[in-house]
Amino acid sequence: MSTITATNPAEVITNIPPRLDRLPWSRWHLRMSVALGITFLLDGLEGGVGGSLAGALQSPQTLHFTNAQLGLASTGYLFGTVIGALTFGYLADRFGRKSLFTWTLIFYVCATALTALSWNLPTFLLCRMMTGAGIGGEYTAINSAIDELIPARVRGRVNLFIGSSFWVGVILGSVIAVAFLSDAAFGLRLGWRLAFLSGLPIAAVVLYMRRHIPESPRWLLVHSRDAEANQVVDGIESEIAEHLGSIAPEQKTVCIQRRTKDPIRNLAVLFQPRYRGRAVLCMALVMANSFFYNSVFFSASLILLRFYGMSPANAGLLFLPLALTNFVGPLLLGRLLDTVGRRKVIAINFILAGCALIISNLLFLHAGISLWGQVAWWSVAFFFAANAAGSAYLTTSELFPQQIRATAIAVFYGFGTLFAGVAGPAIYGELLSRGNRLPIFWGFMASAGVMLLAGVAQAIWGVAAERKSLEEIG
């Protein structure tokens, strides 16, 4: 039963958010999570394919790129995600989550198909930027919708579980790249083009699945569409009751502030005393995570090619153990976010990821480690970094008001990636081109250092958001 009381044009008293938070986990939640979370799998697929093709794209049979040009292409992809996040994040707060689900995915599909047709560095770079823009736009709309529809008591672990599907995509992309590049299949000349097309069938299925995802009731309330919000929640409750039995009425109410300004103007709340410290913390977490991943992940295959003699055709195999530990980490530790709590768990994961990278880095500098030993230590670092990464994006989506949630996610994701992640591949491409271990050592020490600093910041200023409704936190 709905309780909606509009006390004045600027706010509404309603029980709709508590009704969403008190729902038992159901097949509806699972279906919604899969349809939305597939974005992470597609992004991982792009990362797995792109990373696995790094050696192949240097071949004279393909585009004959240098290390620096590969770094530039990776930077272009990341820069595209920044532009896409900022643009589509604003549109998601302005026009709704549901309308963006379709358009961002279509944009991605077109861009990745065009990548397979590129013939030189400028065309490849442009297509990678466009692909990144589609993925960046997906992140902002999807993260907002997931948080606004998932019950508060399991929001942390579900976010991390969904985010871990990124690594299923990485594994899939790595296997596809290795298979397509083999002489028994298509070889280098054609295989790299077909590998970039591998995400199209998945995207087509997702486009169909998303037709049945409703608009976020919380977004509808903020935009004074109360009747639609109630209709959406009634439909969700009805479907769940068919499978799990009757659901007890919810008497608790919350006050929802209406949107009275454009989302960009609403961002001024980030400078208010309540949100200023949160904004600085979120930027620190996202920047540290972005620099860590986009430097280490981009460099990994090139390091094994140069210093350990790995074959370009087998470079994709590197990503299998790395992706596996990134996937398993959130599955094993994600529930701790909702039990032990956000502040402790997030801080510990950032710090342990940094420590593991320091150890592997020292072993690399002194050539005291084998190829698979190097991969094993990177895997340990990523086991904890995966939880840190998912927690960073969860934090940015939890700590700010409904009116600016997607825009805030876009700002922190966009500028964090711009200032830390975009520079990573270009910097490490240059370090690798010097041909010795010492420059790479110092680059990785910088990545480890920012993870340690972010962990300390979280331990001091983190917010205990576990099992709390978004309205209570914001």
C-alpha positions, -999 to 999 in steps of 0.1 A, spaced: 0 0 0 14 34 -10 17 64 12 25 96 -7 19 130 8 30 161 -11 36 186 17 48 213 -6 62 216 -42 98 210 -29 93 177 -11 71 146 -6 66 122 23 64 86 10 69 50 19 81 39 -16 118 37 -7 112 17 24 89 -6 4 118 -12 -20 143 -18 8 121 -43 27 116 -66 -3 130 -102 0 156 -111 -26 138 -126 -55 140 -137 -91 130 -102 -101 161 -88 -84 183 -114 -100 169 -107 -135 172 -70 -131 208 -73 -118 218 -95 -148 202 -72 -173 219 -41 -159 251 -56 -147 260 -70 -181 275 -36 -187 305 -47 -165 309 -79 -185 310 -59 -218 336 -35 -204 356 -65 -192 353 -81 -226 367 -49 -242 396 -49 -216 403 -86 -222 403 -83 -259 422 -51 -260 449 -63 -235 452 -96 -252 456 -80 -286 484 -57 -275 511 -79 -289 492 -88 -320 486 -51 -329 523 -46 -330 527 -71 -358 533 -59 -394 504 -82 -403 480 -59 -384 483 -22 -376 520 -23 -366 516 -1 -335 545 8 -312 543 6 -273 537 43 -272 509 41 -298 492 12 -278 494 34 -247 478 63 -266 450 40 -278 443 28 -243 443 64 -231 419 73 -259 395 45 -247 397 58 -211 392 94 -222 361 83 -241 347 68 -209 352 101 -192 333 120 -219 306 94 -219 302 93 -182 299 131 -179 275 134 -208 252 105 -201 254 109 -164 239 144 -167 212 130 -191 204 101 -167 196 126 -139 177 149 -163 157 124 -183 157 91 -163 177 59 -160 156 38 -183 158 59 -214 196 58 -211 198 20 -209 191 16 -245 209 45 -261 242 40 -243 243 3 -253 234 10 -289 262 36 -290 286 10 -276 276 -16 -302 281 8 -331 315 19 -319 329 -15 -312 318 -27 -346 336 3 -362 368 -6 -343 370 -38 -362 370 -18 -395 398 7 -385 429 7 -407 454 31 -390 461 48 -357 437 78 -361 407 56 -370 415 30 -343 419 58 -317 386 74 -327 367 42 -325 382 33 -291 372 67 -278 336 61 -290 335 27 -275 347 41 -242 321 68 -243 293 41 -246 307 22 -216 312 53 -195 276 63 -201 264 28 -192 283 30 -158 265 61 -146 230 51 -155 234 15 -144 251 22 -111 224 46 -102 196 22 -111 212 -7 -92 215 12 -60 180 26 -62 164 -8 -67 185 -31 -45 173 -36 -9 196 -17 16 206 -48 37 224 -64 7 233 -34 -14 270 -36 -7 276 -73 -16 252 -72 -46 271 -42 -60 304 -60 -57 290 -92 -71 276 -74 -102 308 -55 -107 328 -87 -106 311 -98 -138 336 -74 -154 362 -101 -149 340 -128 -165 342 -105 -195 379 -102 -193 382 -140 -192 359 -144 -221 378 -116 -241 411 -133 -234 399 -167 -245 383 -152 -277 415 -132 -285 438 -162 -281 414 -185 -301 409 -160 -329 446 -151 -333 457 -187 -336 468 -200 -370 442 -228 -367 414 -202 -367 418 -168 -384 454 -158 -377 467 -123 -368 456 -105 -400 418 -112 -396 416 -125 -360 420 -92 -343 391 -76 -362 367 -105 -354 378 -104 -318 365 -68 -315 331 -79 -329 327 -106 -302 306 -84 -279 278 -78 -304 258 -109 -298 258 -103 -260 248 -67 -265 219 -78 -287 205 -101 -260 209 -74 -234 190 -49 -255 160 -73 -255 163 -80 -217 163 -43 -208 129 -37 -224 114 -51 -192 134 -30 -167 113 -3 -151 123 33 -144 137 39 -109 108 48 -86 131 71 -66 139 91 -97 102 93 -105 95 107 -71 122 133 -74 106 144 -107 70 146 -92 58 115 -110 43 100 -79 16 79 -96 42 62 -119 65 55 -90 37 38 -71 27 18 -102 63 5 -107 66 -6 -70 31 -22 -71 42 -42 -102 75 -53 -85 57 -64 -53 30 -82 -73 56 -103 -92 76 -111 -61 44 -121 -42 35 -146 -69 67 -166 -62 74 -159 -25 40 -153 -10 24 -121 5 46 -92 15 38 -73 48 27 -37 44 54 -10 50 44 18 74 77 37 75 80 69 55 108 91 43 110 127 30 121 130 -6 134 163 -19 120 172 -54 143 183 -82 141 221 -84 172 228 -104 192 214 -133 215 186 -122 246 206 -130 234 234 -107 225 209 -80 261 198 -79 267 228 -57 256 206 -28 290 189 -31 306 220 -15 282 220 15 298 210 48 279 177 49 292 165 15 325 183 11 346 157 29 327 129 12 335 144 -22 372 145 -14 372 109 -2 353 97 -32 377 114 -56 407 99 -37 393 64 -39 384 65 -75 417 81 -86 437 56 -67 417 27 -81 418 41 -116 456 47 -116 463 13 -102 442 -7 -127 449 13 -158 487 13 -152 492 -23 -141 466 -39 -162 477 -21 -194 514 -29 -187 511 -65 -177 511 -82 -211 538 -59 -225 560 -66 -195 557 -103 -200 564 -99 -237 595 -78 -232 611 -92 -200 598 -128 -199 596 -138 -235 559 -146 -237 546 -151 -273 522 -124 -286 496 -151 -296 496 -164 -259 495 -130 -242 458 -134 -235 465 -164 -212 480 -139 -188 446 -124 -181 430 -156 -171 445 -159 -135 443 -122 -131 407 -121 -140 399 -151 -119 412 -136 -87 395 -103 -95 362 -123 -99 367 -145 -68 377 -116 -45 343 -99 -44 325 -132 -42 344 -142 -11 347 -108 6 317 -88 -7 294 -98 21 318 -82 46 307 -48 34 272 -54 48 284 -72 80 317 -59 92 311 -25 76 322 -2 48 349 18 66 371 -11 78 367 -34 48 373 -9 21 404 5 39 419 -30 44 414 -39 7 431 -8 -6 461 -13 18 465 -50 11 464 -44 -27 491 -18 -24 513 -40 -2 510 -70 -26 521 -48 -55 551 -35 -36 563 -71 -29 559 -82 -65 576 -50 -77 607 -56 -56 609 -91 -69 605 -78 -105 633 -52 -101 658 -78 -90 648 -104 -115 640 -127 -86 608 -141 -100 596 -163 -129 569 -155 -154 542 -173 -135 555 -161 -102 550 -126 -115 515 -134 -126 508 -150 -92 518 -119 -72 498 -97 -95 468 -120 -89 472 -115 -52 472 -78 -56 441 -79 -78 423 -102 -54 421 -73 -29 421 -45 -55 389 -59 -70 371 -53 -37 386 -19 -34 375 -9 -70 339 -21 -65 338 -4 -31 350 29 -46 322 31 -71 297 19 -45 308 47 -23 303 74 -50 268 62 -57 257 59 -20 268 91 -4 250 119 -23 214 130 -28 190 114 -52 188 145 -74 224 143 -84 233 106 -80 241 98 -116 257 132 -122 279 127 -91 289 92 -102 299 107 -135 319 135 -120 339 113 -97 343 85 -123 351 110 -150 375 132 -133 391 104 -113 398 85 -145 409 117 -163 434 128 -137 447 93 -128 436 66 -152 439 83 -186 475 92 -180 484 57 -168 487 38 -201 505 67 -218 530 70 -190 536 33 -187 539 30 -225 567 55 -223 584 37 -193 583 4 -212 598 19 -243 630 26 -222 637 -11 -222 648 -16 -186 632 -25 -153 640 5 -131 615 31 -147 588 5 -145 596 -2 -109 592 34 -99 559 36 -119 545 6 -100 557 20 -67 536 51 -74 506 29 -81 511 11 -48 516 43 -30 483 59 -40 465 27 -30 480 29 5 471 66 8 435 59 -3 432 31 23 444 54 51 419 81 40 390 56 40 400 44 75 398 79 88 370 95 68 349 66 55 311 66 61 293 37 77 267 32 51 260 -5 56 224 -16 58 211 20 56 187 33 31 199 58 5 177 85 20 192 79 55 228 81 41 223 111 19 
